[in-house]
């Protein structure tokens, strides 16, 4: 039997319907100051958070913490994950917050949380 996905465990833990979890996780993993600006930024550019939502979706398919690093790498390398607002002002999802959510959910779901994939070098210093 396959382990449950992050999305399955997250929905159960948070009492969410499957259609609700991506938006909730997105909001919770944004940098705090980005939460204040997200609605305005989205109105100006409806594609601005595409890289972030793809990251959230990738995380939803994870079945273990060890699968987090490839999802993070994909997020870091996403062509839309560039520019002043994203890099300098950090109007985006926080990789550290996402890792925290993944660790918490998999620990709650009975998965063993390993420390692999704990490097955020591509985002450090931006």
DAPE-V836582 format. One record per helix or strand of 2 or more residues. SS is the DSSP state (helix for helix, strand for strand). FROM is the first residue (numbers start at 0). LEN is the number of residues. Records with the same first field share a line. If there is no record, write none. Layout:
SS = FROM-LEN / FROM-LEN
This chain:
helix = 5-9 / 20-9 / 31-13 / 49-11 / 64-13 / 83-4 / 94-14
